[in-house]
Amino acid sequence: MKEQWREFISAMIDSGFDAKLQRASAELDYPASFHVADQCGLFLARVNGEKRLIAVAQAESKLFNEIQAQETCMVDGKAVKIAELSAQNAEVMRKFFPFMNPVAFGRNSFSLGLGDRLGLASPGHLRCLAGSGIRPVLAQQSIRELTLTERTYNNVLDAASWAVLQEGFHDGFGADGDHLKRPEDIKIALDLGYSMITLDCSEKIDGSIAAMNATDRTAKYQSLPVDFRTKMEHFYLDKTFPVGTLSVHFDRDSLQEILLTYGETLAFIQQIDAQFIKPHHQPIDFELSIDETATPTTPAAHYFMASEMEKAGIVLCSLAPRFIGEFQKAIDYIGDLAVFEADFAVHAAIADHFGYRLSIHSGSDKFSVFPIIGQYTKGRVHVKTAGTNWLEALRVVCRQEPQFFRELCLFARSRFADATKFYHVTTDLAKIPAAQDLPDNELERMLNEPDARQLLHITYGYILADKN
C-alpha cells in the first residue's frame, strides 16, 4: 500500500472521518472519491495498476462488512479492505450511496446520452459537462451495442456508478435502456434500476407504405377495421391543429399513410406502458423512438403519435422522430440546412405543445445543426451520442501507439462489410488512405476525414470483441 494511503487512512481513523479530510484527500489518486457512510470511510485508488476500492470502518459497519474483498491490510490496528470494482460491490455501494443510482430527468432538462462503449470514459464525460447544466445519461447501450461489445446492462450500469463515485458527482445521472424492442429486455433494464427506456417501434412501423401508389394504398387502407378508420377520420380528417404559431393539417392521403404506417405501433406502446412504465416503483423517462425508418417522420405523423399517446394517458418524456436529411454515424448532417430548419421548427413546436422533449438520435458530430436544435428547443432536448467519444478514444491510441492504430484500421477494413448490415452509411473505402502507408505525423488525418471516421465508428464492436 502506498505510504500516502497509510497516512490518509491513519488520519481517517484518528479524526473519526471528519469532513476536513476532504482537503487532505488531495494527494489521493482520485481525491473526489472519498466518501463516508455507516461509519465506513472509503475512496478509490490504483493498486498494482488496477483501480480498487479502499475501505476502513471506524466502528461496527454493515457497509464495511458487505464489501467483498480478497485483500486486507492493517493500519493502526484496524482492518482495511482493498476491493475490486465488482458487480457485487457496485450493488452494495448503491444501497448506501443513493447518488450512485440513476435517476429520471423528466421533461424539462437538457440531457446528453453519452454511450460510453469502453466503460472507461464516464469520469472524463463528467468533467467535460461540469458547470454546463447539461444532465448526463452515462449508461446508454442498445441490445445491438451490447451484443457487439460483449457487455451486459449490469456492467454498463456498474461502470457509470463507479464513475460518479470517482468524480464525487452527486447531481444525478441517467441510465438508458436504449432502442429496446422486446418486453423481456425492458424488464431486465428496469429490474436493474435503469431510469430511462427508449422504446424502439421500428418493427411495428410499416416502411413500405410511403412507396405505394395511391391505388394500392387506398385498397390497403380499406382493409383496416371499420371502427378504427371511422374513429381516426372523425378526429383527424381535414382537421388543422395549432402548435404554437404553426399548424399541422391532415388531408385524406396523409391520414391514410399515417394510419397504415404507424397504426400497429399504438397497441404495442400501450402494452409496454401498462405492463412496465406505469406500475414501476420509480419515475421513468419514457422515450418513444420512431426514427429507425427509411423515410422522415412528417409533422403530421409526429402530431398523430403524440396525440394518440396523450389520449391513451401515456406520459412521454421524449420522442425521437426521423428528421429530414441524413443523420449518419460519426459525421456531420447531410442535407439542406434551410429545409431542415423549417421542418425541425414544426417538430419542436409539436413537442412543446404536448410537453415532452425532442430526442436527437445519432447526434455525434452534427455540428451544423446543433445551433438550429438549440434555437428551437430552448434547452429542453435530449441528444444521443456515442461515436464521437469512441473516435476520440481512438485518437489517443493513434497518438500513443501509432502501430497499433494501423492494425486497428486494417482490421476495421476487414469487417466493414459485416458492420454495414447494422448501420446505414455512405462510406467510400476508396477515399480512405491505407494507414500502413502513412507516417506517424500524418496518421491522425484518418480521424479527421468522414469516410475513415465512419469506417472506424461502425466497426467498433468487432474491434472491442476481438480476442487477438
Beta strands, then each sheet from edge to edge (+ up, - down):
strand 1: 35-37
strand 2: 40-47
strand 3: 50-57
strand 4: 71-75
strand 5: 78-84
strand 6: 110-113
strand 7: 135-142
strand 8: 174-180
strand 9: 196-200
strand 10: 240-243
strand 11: 246-249
strand 12: 285-289
strand 13: 318-320
strand 14: 357-360
strand 15: 381-384
sheet 1: 1+ 2- 3+ 5- 4+
sheet 2: 6+ 7+ 8+ 9+ 12+ 13+ 14+ 15+ 6+
sheet 3: 10+ 11-
end
